[in-house]
Amino acid sequence: MLDLARNAISKHKSKISFSADKQIPAKLQEKRACFVTLTRKGTLRGCIGHILAIKTLYEDIIENAKAAAFDDPRFAPVTNDELEDLTIEISVLTVPKPFLYATPKQLTAKLAKDKPGVILKSGPYQATFLPQVWEDLPSPEEFLSHLAIKAGLSADSWKNTVEILAYGADVFKERDR
């Protein structure tokens, strides 16, 4: 999977047509959702993905790798000089499920225990954080506040009527470069 992502980025940067040329294992032919995260020297350089499965996993890896490198609106496209320094991480997601809770206190307690990937929804607003974000934001209150802001809501909106969904992720990462 990591080689597939790196090849997709390299070929796209070189303007070479790319398709998976090796035999694709059956597990990568299943419909699954994934995110591809790129870091350079420990700093986020791009992260794009799908929350729900819309295509086969290998197709999603190729699409999201190229998008993380060249189409993440938060960053300029990856340059040739950066290619060798990129570290690729692929998160293969489970299907999101409603995260049931009665009070904000119960929500934070359950999240602190489980540390899942979280989708926060309120009307037309929505955002997600992968489970790995807990490493940077270990406090459930801080995690939810940052997620609400990412969704375009106020930092404390998670305490009100929002829908929370949770998911897991199998994470595959290159060694840091």
N, CA, C and O of each residue as an XYZ file, in Angstrom:
708
protein
N       0.821     -1.196      0.000
C       0.000      0.000      0.000
C       0.866      1.262      0.000
O       0.585      2.221     -0.719
N       1.909      1.246      0.806
C       2.776      2.423      0.871
C       3.521      2.635     -0.441
O       3.679      3.770     -0.890
N       3.981      1.544     -1.059
C       4.643      1.648     -2.368
C       3.667      2.160     -3.422
O       4.031      2.968     -4.276
N       2.438      1.690     -3.356
C       1.406      2.127     -4.298
C       1.202      3.641     -4.191
O       1.125      4.335     -5.205
N       1.115      4.142     -2.966
C       0.928      5.584     -2.748
C       2.143      6.371     -3.239
O       1.992      7.385     -3.920
N       3.337      5.912     -2.897
C       4.543      6.633     -3.302
C       4.684      6.649     -4.827
O       5.043      7.674     -5.405
N       4.406      5.523     -5.473
C       4.484      5.465     -6.938
C       3.458      6.388     -7.580
O       3.756      7.051     -8.574
N       2.259      6.434     -7.024
C       1.215      7.314     -7.573
C       1.658      8.772     -7.505
O       1.454      9.529     -8.454
N       2.264      9.168     -6.385
C       2.734     10.550     -6.230
C       3.871     10.839     -7.204
O       3.849     11.846     -7.911
N       4.862      9.954     -7.237
C       6.033     10.163     -8.102
C       5.651     10.223     -9.573
O       6.104     11.106    -10.300
N       4.825      9.293    -10.008
C       4.427      9.253    -11.427
C       3.607     10.494    -11.776
O       3.783     11.079    -12.845
N       2.714     10.893    -10.875
C       1.892     12.076    -11.141
C       2.776     13.326    -11.245
O       2.574     14.166    -12.122
N       3.748     13.435    -10.348
C       4.651     14.589    -10.362
C       5.454     14.624    -11.663
O       5.736     15.696    -12.198
N       5.818     13.445    -12.165
C       6.593     13.355    -13.403
C       5.710     13.364    -14.651
O       6.195     13.229    -15.775
N       4.404     13.527    -14.429
C       3.431     13.543    -15.521
C       3.451     12.248    -16.329
O       3.243     12.250    -17.542
N       3.709     11.138    -15.626
C       3.689      9.813    -16.238
C       2.377      9.150    -15.843
O       2.014      9.145    -14.666
N       1.676      8.601    -16.801
C       0.423      7.905    -16.520
C       0.703      6.756    -15.551
O       1.689      6.035    -15.700
N      -0.153      6.598    -14.581
C       0.071      5.565    -13.568
C      -1.168      4.717    -13.392
O      -2.282      5.220    -13.253
N      -0.944      3.425    -13.402
C      -1.973      2.479    -12.982
C      -1.240      1.377    -12.243
O      -0.056      1.136    -12.475
N      -1.945      0.723    -11.366
C      -1.317     -0.343    -10.593
C      -0.925     -1.452    -11.561
O      -1.790     -2.130    -12.115
N       0.380     -1.637    -11.766
C       0.835     -2.574    -12.781
C       1.061     -3.981    -12.253
O       1.192     -4.921    -13.037
N       1.108     -4.134    -10.969
C       1.298     -5.467    -10.389
C      -0.068     -6.066    -10.079
O      -1.084     -5.372    -10.076
N      -0.068     -7.355     -9.821
C      -1.291     -8.038     -9.415
C      -1.770     -7.425     -8.095
O      -1.021     -7.387     -7.119
N      -2.989     -6.959     -8.068
C      -3.546     -6.328     -6.869
C      -4.087     -7.421     -5.943
O      -4.942     -8.206     -6.353
N      -3.602     -7.478     -4.709
C      -4.119     -8.480     -3.756
C      -5.619     -8.288     -3.514
O      -6.139     -7.177     -3.612
N      -6.291     -9.373     -3.201
C      -7.746     -9.353     -3.000
C      -8.159     -8.338     -1.936
O      -9.179     -7.668     -2.095
N      -7.385     -8.210     -0.852
C      -7.745     -7.265      0.216
C      -7.778     -5.827     -0.280
O      -8.557     -5.017      0.222
N      -6.939     -5.500     -1.263
C      -6.922     -4.139     -1.795
C      -8.002     -3.926     -2.850
O      -8.229     -2.799     -3.289
N      -8.665     -4.999     -3.254
C      -9.757     -4.882     -4.220
C     -11.107     -4.732     -3.532
O     -12.125     -4.541     -4.197
N     -11.121     -4.816     -2.205
C     -12.357     -4.596     -1.445
C     -12.667     -3.108     -1.428
O     -11.768     -2.269     -1.487
N     -13.961     -2.795     -1.346
C     -14.367     -1.391     -1.202
C     -14.083     -0.966      0.230
O     -14.701     -1.466      1.171
N     -13.134     -0.029      0.390
C     -12.764      0.487      1.704
C     -12.426      1.956      1.569
O     -12.042      2.419      0.496
N     -12.569      2.676      2.648
C     -12.217      4.100      2.684
C     -10.858      4.254      3.349
O     -10.495      3.488      4.242
N     -10.115      5.258      2.898
C      -8.821      5.513      3.519
C      -8.477      6.994      3.452
O      -9.060      7.757      2.681
N      -7.523      7.370      4.273
C      -6.893      8.686      4.227
C      -5.415      8.462      3.975
O      -4.828      7.503      4.475
N      -4.818      9.346      3.202
C      -3.372      9.345      3.018
C      -2.854     10.644      3.634
O      -3.287     11.740      3.278
N      -1.920     10.489      4.563
C      -1.321     11.627      5.254
C       0.152     11.698      4.870
O       0.868     10.697      4.914
N       0.588     12.886      4.495
C       1.987     13.117      4.148
C       2.605     14.049      5.178
O       2.028     15.077      5.532
N       3.773     13.679      5.647
C       4.529     14.569      6.523
C       5.923     14.751      5.920
O       6.420     13.905      5.177
N       6.525     15.868      6.264
C       7.896     16.149      5.825
C       8.643     16.657      7.040
O       8.330     17.716      7.584
N       9.635     15.886      7.458
C      10.433     16.222      8.644
C       9.531     16.436      9.860
O       9.737     17.355     10.653
N       8.531     15.567      9.985
C       7.639     15.593     11.132
C       6.506     16.597     11.071
O       5.715     16.686     12.010
N       6.406     17.360      9.985
C       5.369     18.382      9.852
C       4.356     17.964      8.791
O       4.727     17.472      7.726
N       3.085     18.162      9.090
C       2.034     17.818      8.139
C       2.271     18.511      6.808
O       2.564     19.706      6.765
N       2.144     17.754      5.717
C       2.361     18.302      4.372
C       1.156     18.097      3.464
O       1.072     18.677      2.381
N       0.218     17.258      3.923
C      -1.007     17.018      3.173
C      -1.758     15.855      3.780
O      -1.149     14.918      4.296
N      -3.079     15.908      3.724
C      -3.899     14.809      4.221
C      -5.247     14.884      3.527
O      -5.989     15.854      3.682
N      -5.552     13.848      2.763
C      -6.812     13.785      2.022
C      -7.339     12.360      2.112
O      -6.566     11.402      2.123
N      -8.651     12.228      2.176
C      -9.223     10.891      2.187
C     -10.730     10.914      2.076
O     -11.358     11.956      1.881
N     -11.276      9.741      2.206
C     -12.723      9.543      2.186
C     -13.133      8.870      3.489
O     -12.446      7.975      3.979
N     -14.247      9.304      4.038
C     -14.763      8.708      5.263
C     -15.520      7.422      4.952
O     -15.481      6.464      5.724
N     -16.203      7.413      3.818
C     -16.972      6.237      3.410
C     -16.351      5.617      2.169
O     -15.767      6.312      1.337
N     -16.483      4.309      2.055
C     -15.939      3.591      0.903
C     -16.734      3.954     -0.344
O     -17.955      3.799     -0.390
N     -16.013      4.443     -1.361
C     -16.665      4.776     -2.626
C     -16.028      4.033     -3.791
O     -16.547      4.057     -4.907
N     -14.899      3.370     -3.531
C     -14.209      2.607     -4.573
C     -13.329      1.558     -3.903
O     -13.317      1.441     -2.677
N     -12.597      0.803     -4.702
C     -11.713     -0.195     -4.113
C     -10.602      0.508     -3.332
O     -10.269      1.663     -3.598
N     -10.047     -0.203     -2.377
C      -9.018      0.390     -1.526
C      -7.810      0.829     -2.350
O      -7.279      1.915     -2.120
N      -7.366      0.012     -3.302
C      -6.182      0.425     -4.068
C      -6.460      1.669     -4.897
O      -5.574      2.510     -5.050
N      -7.672      1.810     -5.439
C      -8.022      3.021     -6.186
C      -8.091      4.231     -5.256
O      -7.679      5.330     -5.627
N      -8.611      4.024     -4.050
C      -8.712      5.109     -3.073
C      -7.318      5.554     -2.625
O      -7.078      6.747     -2.444
N      -6.408      4.607     -2.449
C      -5.035      4.954     -2.070
C      -4.393      5.805     -3.155
O      -3.785      6.832     -2.853
N      -4.518      5.394     -4.414
C      -3.920      6.142     -5.525
C      -4.498      7.558     -5.581
O      -3.753      8.536     -5.644
N      -5.830      7.658     -5.557
C      -6.489      8.970     -5.647
C      -6.113      9.870     -4.477
O      -5.785     11.041     -4.674
N      -6.157      9.336     -3.273
C      -5.898     10.154     -2.091
C      -4.425     10.520     -1.946
O      -4.108     11.593     -1.432
N      -3.529      9.658     -2.385
C      -2.098      9.986     -2.346
C      -1.810     11.175     -3.257
O      -1.133     12.122     -2.858
N      -2.325     11.118     -4.473
C      -2.110     12.228     -5.403
C      -2.764     13.509     -4.874
O      -2.177     14.587     -4.960
N      -3.968     13.392     -4.333
C      -4.673     14.570     -3.818
C      -3.952     15.159     -2.609
O      -3.859     16.380     -2.485
N      -3.440     14.311     -1.716
C      -2.712     14.816     -0.540
C      -1.442     15.555     -0.963
O      -1.060     16.544     -0.338
N      -0.800     15.083     -2.008
C       0.448     15.694     -2.463
C       0.234     16.963     -3.283
O       1.044     17.888     -3.222
N      -0.854     17.008     -4.049
C      -0.988     18.095     -5.024
C      -2.265     18.927     -4.914
O      -2.359     19.996     -5.519
N      -3.249     18.448     -4.147
C      -4.541     19.147     -4.135
C      -5.066     19.508     -2.757
O      -6.198     19.977     -2.648
N      -4.284     19.305     -1.694
C      -4.738     19.709     -0.365
C      -4.741     21.237     -0.355
O      -3.686     21.851     -0.514
N      -5.910     21.865     -0.170
C      -5.985     23.323     -0.269
C      -5.186     24.072      0.805
O      -4.982     25.280      0.687
N      -4.743     23.383      1.825
C      -3.971     24.034      2.887
C      -2.501     24.210      2.526
O      -1.780     24.948      3.199
N      -2.047     23.530      1.457
C      -0.627     23.515      1.127
C      -0.411     23.714     -0.366
O      -1.283     23.407     -1.179
N       0.768     24.233     -0.715
C       1.177     24.280     -2.115
C       1.475     22.843     -2.559
O       1.786     21.994     -1.723
N       1.384     22.564     -3.857
C       1.712     21.212     -4.323
C       3.146     20.812     -3.945
O       4.044     21.652     -3.884
N       3.333     19.532     -3.698
C       4.647     18.997     -3.364
C       5.604     19.252     -4.529
O       5.246     19.084     -5.694
N       6.819     19.660     -4.193
C       7.830     19.926     -5.218
C       8.735     18.705     -5.389
O       8.726     17.796     -4.559
N       9.514     18.692     -6.469
C      10.468     17.600     -6.702
C      11.444     17.474     -5.540
O      11.791     16.364     -5.139
N      11.887     18.604     -4.998
C      12.840     18.582     -3.890
C      12.263     17.941     -2.632
O      13.010     17.421     -1.803
N      10.962     17.973     -2.487
C      10.326     17.433     -1.283
C      10.032     15.938     -1.368
O       9.880     15.282     -0.337
N       9.952     15.395     -2.566
C       9.499     14.007     -2.748
C      10.260     13.013     -1.878
O       9.648     12.162     -1.233
N      11.567     13.109     -1.853
C      12.382     12.148     -1.106
C      12.199     12.275      0.409
O      12.401     11.311      1.147
N      11.814     13.471      0.865
C      11.662     13.713      2.305
C      10.274     13.385      2.833
O      10.049     13.443      4.042
N       9.340     13.043      1.955
C       7.972     12.768      2.396
C       7.877     11.426      3.111
O       8.473     10.437      2.685
N       7.129     11.410      4.191
C       6.767     10.165      4.869
C       5.274      9.953      4.622
O       4.464     10.859      4.818
N       4.930      8.757      4.196
C       3.542      8.441      3.850
C       2.922      7.580      4.941
O       3.531      6.635      5.443
N       1.694      7.937      5.290
C       0.912      7.162      6.243
C      -0.460      6.924      5.624
O      -1.083      7.851      5.107
N      -0.923      5.689      5.677
C      -2.242      5.335      5.147
C      -3.092      4.820      6.298
O      -2.687      3.916      7.029
N      -4.272      5.406      6.450
C      -5.232      4.985      7.468
C      -6.425      4.357      6.753
O      -7.161      5.044      6.045
N      -6.615      3.059      6.938
C      -7.741      2.349      6.347
C      -8.852      2.330      7.397
O      -8.695      1.755      8.474
N      -9.970      2.964      7.067
C     -11.010      3.205      8.061
C     -12.042      2.081      8.153
O     -12.329      1.386      7.177
N     -12.592      1.927      9.368
C     -13.778      1.103      9.536
C     -14.990      1.986      9.224
O     -14.857      3.204      9.108
N     -16.145      1.385      9.092
C     -17.360      2.141      8.789
C     -17.754      2.959     10.022
O     -17.875      2.403     11.113
N     -17.956      4.275      9.861
C     -18.360      5.106     11.010
C     -19.717      4.680     11.566
O     -20.634      4.329     10.823
N     -19.817      4.722     12.896
C     -21.073      4.371     13.569
C     -21.427      5.481     14.561
O     -20.539      6.135     15.107
N     -22.721      5.690     14.791
C     -23.117      6.698     15.777
C     -22.463      6.424     17.131
O     -22.398      5.280     17.580
N     -21.988      7.474     17.765
C     -21.352      7.399     19.077
C     -22.379      7.928     20.063
O     -22.612      9.134     20.144
N     -22.988      7.024     20.807
C     -24.112      7.390     21.666
C     -23.632      7.883     23.034
O     -22.738      7.303     23.651
N     -24.253      8.965     23.479
C     -23.940      9.548     24.782
C     -25.134     10.404     25.203
O     -25.941     10.817     24.371
N     -25.232     10.663     26.507
C     -26.355     11.444     27.019
C     -25.961     12.879     27.378
O     -26.771     13.796     27.249
N     -24.736     13.068     27.822
C     -24.286     14.393     28.260
C     -22.883     14.665     27.710
O     -22.174     13.731     27.336
N     -22.481     15.930     27.660
C     -21.107     16.231     27.243
C     -20.059     15.517     28.110
O     -19.026     15.082     27.602
N     -20.323     15.398     29.401
C     -19.388     14.726     30.301
C     -19.253     13.251     29.938
O     -18.155     12.695     29.953
N     -20.374     12.629     29.614
C     -20.337     11.225     29.206
C     -19.596     11.076     27.863
O     -18.847     10.120     27.665
N     -19.812     12.019     26.962
C     -19.131     12.002     25.671
C     -17.615     12.051     25.864
O     -16.887     11.241     25.290
N     -17.144     12.993     26.668
C     -15.699     13.130     26.847
C     -15.105     11.912     27.559
O     -13.988     11.494     27.252
N     -15.844     11.353     28.496
C     -15.353     10.169     29.217
C     -15.222      8.976     28.266
O     -14.223      8.257     28.306
N     -16.224      8.766     27.416
C     -16.176      7.649     26.462
C     -15.090      7.854     25.414
O     -14.401      6.905     25.039
N     -14.935      9.076     24.943
C     -13.893      9.352     23.952
C     -12.502      9.161     24.553
O     -11.612      8.618     23.898
N     -12.311      9.605     25.797
C     -11.014      9.462     26.465
C     -10.635      7.993     26.594
O      -9.460      7.636     26.506
N     -11.623      7.157     26.799
C     -11.383      5.718     26.957
C     -11.092      5.056     25.614
O     -10.142      4.281     25.503
N     -11.897      5.349     24.589
C     -11.817      4.640     23.308
C     -10.842      5.258     22.308
O     -10.213      4.536     21.535
N     -10.710      6.591     22.314
C      -9.849      7.337     21.386
C     -10.047      6.932     19.911
O      -9.087      6.580     19.226
N     -11.292      6.985     19.438
C     -11.556      6.625     18.038
C     -11.321      7.806     17.100
O     -11.046      8.921     17.545
N     -11.433      7.550     15.813
C     -11.580      8.626     14.855
C     -12.965      9.199     15.083
O     -13.887      8.453     15.414
N     -13.137     10.495     14.917
C     -14.410     11.143     15.243
C     -14.871     12.019     14.086
O     -14.091     12.761     13.488
N     -16.148     11.909     13.793
C     -16.818     12.815     12.859
C     -17.802     13.627     13.682
O     -18.623     13.060     14.402
N     -17.729     14.939     13.584
C     -18.656     15.840     14.257
C     -19.516     16.484     13.189
O     -19.000     17.052     12.227
N     -20.837     16.395     13.358
C     -21.770     16.970     12.387
C     -22.757     17.878     13.101
O     -23.217     17.584     14.204
N     -23.070     18.990     12.442
C     -24.111     19.891     12.915
C     -24.688     20.593     11.693
O     -24.038     21.456     11.104
N     -25.901     20.227     11.316
C     -26.508     20.787     10.111
C     -25.614     20.515      8.919
O     -25.216     19.372      8.693
N     -25.287     21.560      8.141
C     -24.444     21.347      6.954
C     -22.941     21.284      7.277
O     -22.123     21.099      6.376
N     -22.586     21.436      8.536
C     -21.178     21.479      8.937
C     -20.709     20.109      9.406
O     -21.427     19.384     10.093
N     -19.484     19.777      9.014
C     -18.945     18.473      9.376
C     -17.430     18.503      9.291
O     -16.862     19.183      8.436
N     -16.777     17.761     10.181
C     -15.327     17.602     10.127
C     -14.960     16.292     10.794
O     -15.736     15.731     11.567
N     -13.766     15.815     10.484
C     -13.279     14.584     11.105
C     -11.833     14.740     11.534
O     -11.066     15.508     10.953
N     -11.485     13.991     12.563
C     -10.100     13.805     12.973
C      -9.854     12.304     13.008
O     -10.656     11.550     13.558
N      -8.746     11.874     12.420
C      -8.334     10.479     12.481
C      -7.948     10.119     13.916
O      -7.635     11.009     14.706
N      -7.965      8.828     14.267
C      -7.584      8.444     15.630
C      -6.187      8.932     16.036
O      -5.939      9.170     17.218
N      -5.279      9.081     15.073
C      -3.922      9.514     15.392
C      -3.864     10.923     15.964
O      -2.881     11.284     16.611
N      -4.894     11.720     15.738
C      -4.905     13.106     16.236
C      -4.914     13.135     17.767
O      -4.529     14.133     18.375
N      -5.354     12.040     18.384
C      -5.322     11.969     19.852
C      -3.894     12.134     20.389
O      -3.707     12.586     21.519
N      -2.892     11.771     19.585
C      -1.499     11.930     20.026
C      -1.154     13.405     20.230
O      -0.375     13.746     21.120
N      -1.737     14.281     19.400
C      -1.470     15.719     19.496
C      -2.471     16.456     20.390
O      -2.151     17.489     20.978
N      -3.681     15.913     20.482
C      -4.739     16.541     21.286
C      -5.325     15.497     22.242
O      -6.440     15.028     22.017
N      -4.605     15.124     23.294
C      -5.062     14.034     24.163
C      -6.259     14.361     25.053
O      -6.927     13.450     25.543
N      -6.534     15.625     25.266
C      -7.686     16.017     26.081
C      -8.947     15.941     25.222
O      -8.996     16.565     24.162
N      -9.972     15.191     25.649
C     -11.200     15.102     24.849
C     -11.851     16.464     24.600
O     -12.393     16.706     23.521
N     -11.799     17.351     25.594
C     -12.381     18.679     25.424
C     -11.627     19.471     24.345
O     -12.241     20.117     23.495
N     -10.317     19.412     24.391
C      -9.497     20.107     23.397
C      -9.685     19.479     22.005
O      -9.801     20.187     21.005
N      -9.713     18.163     21.961
C      -9.932     17.421     20.710
C     -11.236     17.870     20.062
O     -11.267     18.214     18.881
N     -12.310     17.864     20.844
C     -13.629     18.237     20.314
C     -13.707     19.719     19.948
O     -14.357     20.076     18.966
N     -13.061     20.574     20.715
C     -13.064     22.005     20.400
C     -12.354     22.277     19.079
O     -12.849     23.045     18.254
N     -11.196     21.650     18.873
C     -10.476     21.813     17.608
C     -11.281     21.236     16.437
O     -11.297     21.799     15.343
N     -11.940     20.116     16.685
C     -12.750     19.494     15.637
C     -13.936     20.379     15.266
O     -14.269     20.510     14.088
N     -14.568     20.984     16.259
C     -15.689     21.894     15.998
C     -15.226     23.094     15.171
O     -15.905     23.498     14.227
N     -14.082     23.656     15.521
C     -13.537     24.792     14.765
C     -13.229     24.358     13.330
O     -13.509     25.092     12.382
N     -12.655     23.174     13.174
C     -12.370     22.660     11.830
C     -13.654     22.555     11.005
O     -13.637     22.768      9.792
N     -14.758     22.229     11.660
C     -16.054     22.107     10.975
C     -16.680     23.466     10.669
O     -17.697     23.539      9.980
N     -16.080     24.542     11.178
C     -16.633     25.873     10.949
C     -17.625     26.288     12.020
O     -18.434     27.193     11.811
N     -17.562     25.628     13.162
C     -18.461     25.919     14.281
C     -17.676     26.586     15.411
O     -16.452     26.697     15.347
N     -18.388     27.025     16.436
C     -17.705     27.596     17.597
C     -17.036     26.463     18.378
O     -17.461     25.310     18.304
N     -15.992     26.805     19.122
C     -15.201     25.814     19.843
C     -16.022     24.997     20.842
O     -15.716     23.828     21.081
N     -17.049     25.591     21.420
C     -17.837     24.865     22.416
C     -19.132     24.271     21.850
O     -19.964     23.779     22.612
N     -19.307     24.310     20.558
C     -20.547     23.795     19.954
C     -20.729     22.300     20.188
O     -21.858     21.812     20.149
N     -19.650     21.563     20.430
C     -19.760     20.130     20.685
C     -20.549     19.829     21.957
O     -21.019     18.706     22.141
N     -20.696     20.818     22.834
C     -21.445     20.632     24.081
C     -22.951     20.682     23.841
O     -23.742     20.305     24.706
N     -23.333     21.152     22.660
C     -24.747     21.283     22.322
C     -25.177     20.131     21.426
O     -24.579     19.055     21.452
N     -26.191     20.358     20.656
C     -26.735     19.305     19.813
C     -25.891     19.117     18.568
O     -26.037     19.843     17.584
N     -25.017     18.145     18.625
C     -24.240     17.750     17.460
C     -24.334     16.233     17.339
O     -24.622     15.534     18.310
N     -24.090     15.751     16.157
C     -24.052     14.312     15.949
C     -22.584     13.890     15.943
O     -21.749     14.508     15.281
N     -22.288     12.840     16.683
C     -20.929     12.307     16.750
C     -20.948     10.884     16.201
O     -21.753     10.051     16.616
N     -20.048     10.629     15.264
C     -19.847      9.283     14.758
C     -18.397      8.906     15.047
O     -17.523      9.771     15.108
N     -18.150      7.617     15.224
C     -16.795      7.163     15.539
C     -16.397      6.030     14.608
O     -17.237      5.280     14.111
N     -15.089      5.928     14.386
C     -14.562      4.860     13.530
C     -13.155      4.506     13.992
O     -12.510      5.260     14.721
N     -12.708      3.357     13.555
C     -11.341      2.936     13.821
C     -10.520      3.040     12.553
O     -11.048      3.326     11.479
N      -9.222      2.806     12.685
C      -8.336      2.846     11.523
C      -7.175      1.885     11.718
O      -6.569      1.821     12.788
N      -6.880      1.137     10.658
C      -5.639      0.378     10.600
C      -4.637      1.309      9.929
O      -4.881      1.793      8.823
N      -3.515      1.560     10.591
C      -2.572      2.563     10.123
C      -1.280      1.884      9.647
O      -0.705      1.036     10.329
N      -0.851      2.298      8.445
C       0.381      1.801      7.846
C       1.253      3.014      7.553
O       0.828      3.936      6.856
N       2.469      3.015      8.084
C       3.316      4.203      7.963
C       4.737      3.836      7.606
O       5.284      2.858      8.114
N       5.332      4.626      6.730
C       6.743      4.482      6.429
C       7.545      4.969      7.629
O       7.034      5.690      8.486
N       8.795      4.565      7.676
C       9.698      5.160      8.671
C       9.884      6.626      8.325
O       9.951      6.994      7.152
N       9.967      7.462      9.357
C      10.176      8.894      9.114
C      11.464      9.079      8.326
O      12.472      8.412      8.556
N      11.385     10.021      7.381
C      12.543     10.293      6.531
C      13.243     11.538      6.987
O      14.247     11.934      6.394
